[in-house]
Amino acid sequence: MKKTVYVSEDCQNNPVKFLAAVTDLENLLPQLNQRDDAE
């Protein structure tokens, strides 16, 4: 199943907010991968 990340229009109009959101996601990815490994 493909995971889709929705970006709000606010972020689309504000590259700084967009980058911050992407950075937050990248920080979360290792935690998600660890959860998968735990299973």
Residue, then its C-alpha position, 0 to 999 in steps of 0.5 A: m500500500k502506498k503511503t501518501v503525504y498530503v501537504s497543506e496549501d500553506c506549506q506549498n506557498n511557503p517553502v520554509k514550512f514545507l522543508a520543515a515538514v519534510t525534515d519532521l517526516e525524515n526524523l520520524l522515519p527511523q522510528l517507524n523503521q524501528r517499529d517494523d523491525a520490532e515486529 
